[in-house]
Amino acid sequence: MNDGARDALETIRRQIDEVDDALLRSFAQRLVLADQLAELKRSAAAAPLRPGREVMLLRRLAAAHSGLS
């Protein structure tokens, strides 16, 4: 493998690492928000789950990202 290809690989690997780090931060933020939501529901004596919410979420995500390979 020549130096140009090696440099290109390293660049792409660094970019993947950056995306991985961003995903981890986003997931951690989502967990914090889910904890806040659960606490709010507990304090308001609201139902912990809303039937159909997960299905709506999955459909929205699938429709928004149907072009991903």
LINUR-V616246 format. One record per residue. N is the residue number from 1. RES is the residue in three letters. PSI is psi in whole degrees, -180 to 180 (999 if undefined). D_CENTER is the distance of its C-alpha to the mean C-alpha in Angstrom with 2 decimals. Layout:
BEGIN
n=<N/N>
res=<RES/RES>
psi=<PSI/PSI>
d_center=<D_CENTER/D_CENTER>
END
This chain:
BEGIN
n=<1/2/3/4/5/6/7/8/9/10/11/12/13/14/15/16/17/18/19/20/21/22/23/24/25/26/27/28/29/30/31/32/33/34/35/36/37/38/39/40/41/42/43/44/45/46/47/48/49/50/51/52/53/54/55/56/57/58/59/60/61/62/63/64/65/66/67/68/69>
res=<MET/ASN/ASP/GLY/ALA/ARG/ASP/ALA/LEU/GLU/THR/ILE/ARG/ARG/GLN/ILE/ASP/GLU/VAL/ASP/ASP/ALA/LEU/LEU/ARG/SER/PHE/ALA/GLN/ARG/LEU/VAL/LEU/ALA/ASP/GLN/LEU/ALA/GLU/LEU/LYS/ARG/SER/ALA/ALA/ALA/ALA/PRO/LEU/ARG/PRO/GLY/ARG/GLU/VAL/MET/LEU/LEU/ARG/ARG/LEU/ALA/ALA/ALA/HIS/SER/GLY/LEU/SER>
psi=<134/169/-37/-43/-40/-42/-41/-41/-45/-39/-47/-41/-40/-41/-41/-42/-41/-42/-43/-43/-42/-40/-43/-44/-42/-42/-42/-40/-40/-40/-41/-46/-40/-39/-42/-42/-45/-42/-43/-43/-40/-46/-26/4/37/158/135/-29/145/112/135/-16/-45/-41/-44/-43/-47/-40/-42/-45/-41/-41/-39/-26/30/-20/-3/143/999>
d_center=<34.84/35.93/34.71/33.01/30.88/30.11/29.08/26.85/25.14/24.64/23.21/20.64/19.81/19.40/17.05/14.89/15.10/14.06/10.88/10.25/11.18/8.97/5.78/7.80/8.82/5.77/5.28/9.02/9.32/7.74/10.25/12.91/12.64/12.86/15.83/17.38/17.20/18.78/21.42/22.27/22.73/24.88/27.01/27.51/28.23/25.76/24.62/21.58/20.23/20.79/21.89/20.22/17.13/14.87/16.77/16.44/12.65/12.60/15.38/13.89/10.80/13.38/15.78/13.67/12.77/16.00/17.25/14.85/16.91>
END
